[in-house]
Amino acid sequence: MNPEATNYFFRKAAKLMDVSEHMTSLLTTPLREVKVQVPIELDSGEMRTFVGWRIQHDNARGPMKGGLRYHPSVSAEQLLPLASLMTWKTAVTNIPFGGAKGGIQCDPKGLSLREIERLTRKFIDQIQDVIGPTRDVPAPDLNTNPQIMAWVMDQYSKYHGHSPAVVTGKPLELYGSRGREAATGRGLLLVCREILRDIGMSVAGARFAIQGFGNVGSHATHLLHQDGATIVAVCDVLGGVYNPQGLDVAALFDHVKASGTPRGFPGGQPLAPEEVLTVDCDVLIPAAIERVLTSHNAPQVKAKLIVEGANAATEPEADEILEKRGVMVVPDILANAGGVTVSYFEWVQNLQQFTWEEERINAELEKVMRESYERVAQIAKTRRVALRTAAYMVAVGRVGKATMLRGL
């Protein structure tokens, strides 16, 4: 992921807000970059050293927050823009966190479960002094899951005492939160409701195409369908299916449960992963990986509305093309903020040592997403800017003001 792409959107908003060069430099420079060696013994008895990072972008508004990913491509250059996105995402939703991101450069598919546990615990040994409930709160990300978060909590607690609030996305049995698994998908549904209402449509009857069928894409598909949406296309990295009349969603989920992928579902015509971006639909939800909407395919997008389920789904050049074509884009820092919002609820529950019911969690999430969208939409209307620029203006304003009030 290119840091300049994220900074492009930041600088576009900062220029409209007359943010000084000094403040611009301050807000684009990470607070801290930690790089550590992570040596472990493999099951074979061989010693191997991995490299891990924790990039802490900003803490002006509260403890830093962001995922841990395990992947061969993990690097400081990849993590920095993702850490900054977390700063803007928590600010636009007005939850009291800053941004961070971290991970280990490894191929988890080539490691046993016991090796991944040793790797996780050793990594926490190396960074335990820079994370914590009031410093930096990790969460699951690419190739990490609730079990790994349980190991993070346990290892950190060996140094600092019982500390469930050090990490979110934990199993329910170890102080995780109800509603967390579906939170990002539910947040997408809530944003779709608000913006479609604004443009004279509704989720019920609107035609949706969804790229990505992991946690975010699958939950969004299920929840949108429950709300009356017509799902015309879905895909994952292996392929997908398109039916302009609408897919049989119940049969689709049965197929995915049996085969592990939407590819090969008989209820429509086969679709390559990139083709879902340009099918005929009302709403496109890219919920897979970053930078899928480019200057090459943006002119072919047929959707009236794009709601970004994935981080950094749209390249700056594509964003400009879509804006000129009148395609509305709800940016990642607003659209997919449901996950970090419910992570915040988990953190609050851990600090209170009190469990919320799922009904309360979903109601609080709806309130946060609705109020966040309304604030961004208001700025977009009054300043006559795109929703992405408006979202950054809200976020940059909040972080900049908090920074100034704390004192430089």
C-alpha positions in Angstrom: 0.0 0.0 0.0 1.4 3.4 -1.0 1.6 5.9 1.8 1.3 8.7 -0.7 -2.2 7.6 -1.7 -3.4 8.0 1.9 -1.6 11.3 2.3 -3.2 12.5 -1.0 -6.7 12.4 0.5 -5.4 13.9 3.8 -3.6 16.8 2.0 -6.7 17.5 -0.2 -8.8 18.0 2.9 -6.0 19.9 4.8 -5.6 22.3 1.9 -9.3 23.2 2.0 -9.0 23.7 5.8 -5.9 25.9 5.5 -4.0 23.5 7.8 -0.4 24.9 8.3 2.6 23.1 6.9 3.8 22.5 10.4 0.5 20.8 11.4 0.4 18.9 8.1 3.9 17.5 8.8 3.0 16.6 12.4 -0.2 14.8 11.4 1.4 12.8 8.6 4.5 11.7 10.7 4.0 8.6 12.9 4.5 9.1 16.6 6.6 5.9 16.8 7.8 3.0 14.7 8.9 -0.1 16.5 10.8 -2.9 14.6 11.7 -6.1 16.5 13.2 -9.5 15.8 11.1 -12.4 16.7 13.2 -15.6 17.0 11.3 -18.9 17.7 12.0 -22.6 17.6 10.0 -24.4 14.9 8.4 -27.8 15.5 11.4 -29.3 13.7 13.8 -27.9 16.2 15.1 -25.4 13.7 15.6 -21.8 14.9 14.1 -19.1 12.7 14.0 -15.3 13.2 11.1 -13.3 11.9 10.7 -9.5 11.8 7.7 -7.7 13.4 6.6 -4.1 13.5 4.2 -1.8 15.5 3.6 1.5 13.8 1.9 4.0 16.2 0.6 6.9 14.2 -1.2 9.3 16.6 -2.4 9.4 20.2 -3.8 12.9 20.5 -7.4 11.6 21.0 -6.7 8.6 23.1 -4.9 5.2 23.1 -3.8 4.0 19.6 -5.8 1.3 18.0 -5.2 -1.0 15.0 -4.9 -4.5 13.8 -2.1 -7.1 13.8 -1.5 -8.9 10.4 0.6 -12.0 9.6 1.7 -12.0 6.0 4.9 -12.3 3.9 4.3 -8.7 2.6 4.2 -7.0 6.0 6.6 -4.1 6.1 6.8 -0.7 7.7 5.9 0.8 4.3 2.7 -1.2 4.2 1.7 -0.6 7.8 2.3 3.2 8.0 -0.7 4.2 5.7 -2.9 1.7 7.4 -2.0 3.1 10.8 -2.8 6.6 9.6 -6.2 5.4 8.2 -7.0 4.2 11.7 -6.3 7.7 13.1 -8.8 9.2 10.6 -11.3 6.4 11.0 -11.5 6.7 14.8 -11.7 10.5 14.5 -14.5 10.5 11.9 -16.6 8.3 14.2 -15.6 10.3 17.2 -14.5 7.4 19.3 -11.6 8.1 21.7 -8.7 6.3 20.0 -5.8 7.2 17.8 -4.3 5.0 15.0 -1.8 2.2 14.9 -1.0 -1.0 12.9 1.3 -3.9 13.3 2.3 -7.3 12.2 4.9 -10.0 11.5 6.5 -10.8 8.2 5.7 -14.5 7.9 3.6 -17.0 5.9 1.2 -18.4 8.5 0.1 -21.1 6.0 3.5 -22.6 6.4 3.4 -22.6 10.2 1.7 -25.0 12.6 -0.7 -23.7 15.2 1.9 -24.2 17.9 4.4 -22.3 15.9 2.0 -19.4 15.4 1.4 -19.4 19.2 5.1 -19.2 19.9 5.5 -16.5 17.3 2.7 -14.4 18.8 3.9 -14.8 22.4 7.5 -13.9 21.4 6.3 -10.8 19.5 4.3 -9.6 22.5 7.4 -10.1 24.6 9.1 -7.7 22.3 6.4 -5.0 22.2 4.7 -5.3 25.6 6.2 -2.1 26.8 4.7 0.0 24.1 1.2 -1.4 24.0 -1.5 -1.6 26.7 -5.1 -0.6 27.5 -4.2 3.1 27.9 -1.4 3.1 25.2 -2.1 1.0 22.2 -4.8 -1.7 21.7 -4.3 -4.2 18.9 -7.0 -6.2 17.2 -7.3 -9.0 14.5 -6.4 -8.2 10.9 -5.1 -10.2 7.9 -4.5 -13.9 8.9 -5.1 -13.2 12.6 -8.2 -14.2 14.6 -9.7 -14.4 18.1 -7.5 -17.2 19.2 -4.4 -15.2 18.4 -5.9 -12.2 20.3 -6.4 -14.5 23.3 -2.7 -15.3 23.2 -1.8 -11.6 23.0 -4.0 -10.9 26.1 -2.5 -13.9 28.0 1.1 -13.0 27.2 0.7 -9.3 28.0 -1.0 -10.2 31.3 2.0 -12.2 32.4 3.9 -8.9 32.5 1.2 -6.5 33.6 -1.5 -8.6 35.5 -4.9 -9.5 34.2 -5.5 -7.1 31.3 -8.3 -8.1 28.9 -8.5 -4.5 27.6 -5.1 -4.7 26.0 -6.6 -6.2 22.9 -10.0 -6.5 21.2 -11.5 -9.1 18.9 -11.1 -11.8 21.6 -13.2 -14.9 22.0 -16.4 -14.4 23.9 -15.1 -16.8 26.6 -12.2 -14.5 27.2 -13.9 -11.1 27.4 -14.7 -10.6 23.8 -17.8 -8.6 22.7 -21.1 -9.8 21.3 -21.7 -8.4 17.8 -18.0 -8.0 17.0 -17.8 -10.6 14.3 -20.6 -9.0 12.2 -19.8 -5.4 13.2 -18.0 -4.2 10.0 -20.7 -5.7 7.8 -23.4 -4.3 10.0 -21.8 -0.9 9.8 -21.9 -1.1 6.0 -25.6 -1.9 6.1 -26.2 1.1 8.4 -24.3 3.5 6.1 -26.1 2.2 3.0 -29.5 2.8 4.7 -28.5 6.5 5.4 -27.1 7.4 2.1 -29.7 5.6 0.0 -32.4 7.4 2.0 -30.6 10.7 1.1 -30.7 10.0 -2.6 -34.3 8.9 -2.6 -33.7 5.1 -2.6 -33.8 2.4 0.0 -31.8 -0.8 0.7 -35.0 -2.8 -0.1 -35.0 -3.3 -3.9 -31.6 -1.8 -4.5 -29.2 -4.0 -6.5 -25.9 -4.7 -4.8 -22.6 -6.2 -6.0 -20.0 -7.3 -3.4 -16.4 -8.0 -4.0 -14.9 -10.2 -1.2 -16.7 -12.9 0.7 -14.7 -13.1 3.9 -15.9 -11.8 7.2 -16.9 -8.3 5.9 -18.4 -9.3 2.6 -20.3 -12.3 3.8 -21.9 -10.5 6.7 -22.7 -7.5 4.6 -24.4 -9.8 2.0 -26.4 -11.6 4.7 -27.5 -8.4 6.4 -28.3 -6.5 3.2 -30.4 -9.4 2.0 -32.3 -9.5 5.3 -33.0 -5.8 4.7 -34.6 -6.5 1.3 -31.6 -5.8 -1.0 -31.2 -7.7 -4.3 -27.7 -9.2 -4.4 -26.8 -9.4 -8.1 -23.1 -10.4 -7.8 -20.6 -11.7 -5.2 -17.1 -13.0 -5.5 -13.9 -13.9 -3.6 -10.3 -14.2 -4.8 -11.2 -17.5 -6.7 -14.2 -16.1 -8.6 -17.9 -15.5 -8.2 -21.3 -15.3 -9.8 -23.6 -12.7 -11.4 -27.3 -12.8 -11.9 -29.0 -9.5 -12.9 -32.3 -10.8 -11.5 -30.8 -11.4 -8.1 -29.0 -14.4 -6.5 -30.7 -16.9 -4.2 -28.7 -15.9 -1.2 -29.7 -18.8 1.1 -28.6 -21.3 -1.6 -25.4 -19.2 -2.2 -24.5 -19.5 1.5 -25.1 -23.3 1.4 -22.8 -23.5 -1.6 -20.1 -21.5 0.1 -20.4 -23.6 3.3 -19.9 -26.7 1.2 -17.2 -25.5 -1.2 -15.5 -22.6 0.6 -16.1 -20.1 -2.2 -18.9 -18.5 -4.3 -17.1 -19.7 -7.4 -19.1 -22.4 -9.1 -22.5 -21.4 -7.7 -25.0 -22.5 -10.3 -27.5 -19.7 -9.7 -25.9 -17.3 -12.3 -23.1 -16.7 -14.7 -19.4 -17.2 -13.7 -17.6 -14.0 -12.8 -13.9 -13.2 -12.4 -12.9 -11.3 -9.2 -12.2 -8.1 -11.1 -15.4 -8.3 -13.2 -17.6 -7.7 -10.2 -16.4 -4.1 -10.0 -18.0 -3.3 -13.3 -21.3 -5.2 -13.3 -24.6 -3.4 -13.7 -25.8 -2.6 -10.2 -26.9 0.3 -8.0 -24.4 -0.1 -5.1 -20.9 -1.6 -5.3 -19.2 -2.8 -2.1 -15.5 -3.5 -2.6 -14.8 -5.6 0.6 -11.7 -7.5 -0.4 -8.2 -5.9 -0.7 -6.9 -2.4 -1.2 -6.5 -0.6 -4.5 -9.0 -2.5 -6.6 -10.6 0.5 -8.1 -8.0 2.1 -10.5 -7.8 4.5 -13.3 -8.2 1.6 -15.7 -11.5 0.2 -14.4 -13.1 3.4 -12.9 -14.5 4.5 -16.2 -16.3 1.2 -16.6 -18.0 1.2 -13.1 -21.8 1.2 -13.6 -22.8 1.6 -9.9 -24.4 4.8 -8.8 -22.8 4.4 -5.4 -19.7 2.8 -4.0 -19.4 1.9 -0.3 -15.9 0.9 0.7 -15.8 -2.2 2.8 -12.1 -2.6 2.3 -9.4 -0.2 3.4 -8.0 2.0 0.6 -10.1 0.3 -2.0 -9.9 3.3 -4.4 -6.7 4.8 -5.8 -6.6 8.6 -5.9 -6.7 8.6 -9.8 -9.8 6.4 -9.7 -11.4 8.6 -7.0 -11.0 11.7 -9.3 -12.5 9.8 -12.2 -15.5 8.6 -10.2 -16.1 12.0 -8.8 -16.1 13.6 -12.2 -18.6 10.9 -13.4 -20.9 11.6 -10.5 -20.4 8.3 -8.8 -20.8 8.8 -5.1 -18.2 7.1 -2.9 -18.6 6.5 0.9 -15.0 6.3 2.0 -13.4 3.5 4.0 -12.8 5.7 7.1 -16.5 6.0 7.5 -18.1 3.0 5.7 -16.1 0.2 7.3 -15.8 1.8 10.8 -18.3 -0.6 12.3 -15.5 -3.0 13.3 -13.4 -0.5 15.2 -16.5 1.0 16.8 -17.6 -2.3 18.3 -13.9 -2.9 19.2 -14.2 0.3 21.2 -17.3 -1.1 22.9 -15.3 -4.3 23.8 -12.6 -2.1 25.3 -15.1 -0.2 27.3 -16.8 -3.4 28.6 -13.3 -4.8 29.6 -12.5 -1.6 31.5 -15.9 -1.7 33.2 -15.7 -5.4 33.8 -19.3 -5.5 32.7 -20.9 -7.3 29.6 -23.3 -5.5 27.3 -26.1 -7.4 25.6 -26.0 -7.6 21.8 -29.1 -5.6 21.4 -27.4 -2.7 23.2 -24.2 -3.1 21.1 -26.2 -3.0 17.9 -28.2 0.0 19.0 -25.0 1.9 20.0 -23.4 1.0 16.7 -26.3 2.3 14.8 -26.2 5.6 16.7 -22.5 6.1 16.0 -22.7 5.2 12.3 -25.8 7.4 11.8 -24.3 10.4 13.6 -21.0 10.0 11.8 -22.6 9.8 8.4 -24.9 12.8 9.1 -21.9 15.0 10.1 -19.9 14.0 7.0 -22.9 14.5 4.7 -23.5 18.0 6.3 -19.9 19.0 5.6 -20.1 17.6 2.1 -23.2 19.7 1.4 -22.1 23.0 3.0 -18.6 22.9 1.6 -19.7 21.3 -1.8 -17.1 18.5 -1.6 -17.2 14.8 -2.1 -18.0 12.6 0.9 -14.4 11.4 1.1 -13.0 14.9 1.4 -15.7 15.8 3.9 -14.9 12.7 6.0 -11.2 13.7 6.1 -12.1 17.3 7.0 -14.1 16.0 10.0 -11.3 13.7 11.0 -8.4 16.1 10.5 -10.3 18.8 12.3 -10.8 16.6 15.4 -7.3 15.3 15.5 -5.7 18.7 14.8 -7.8 20.4 17.5 -6.9 17.7 20.0 -3.3 18.1 19.2 -3.3 21.9 19.6 -5.3 21.7 22.9 -2.8 19.2 24.3 0.0 21.7 23.5 2.9 21.3 21.1 
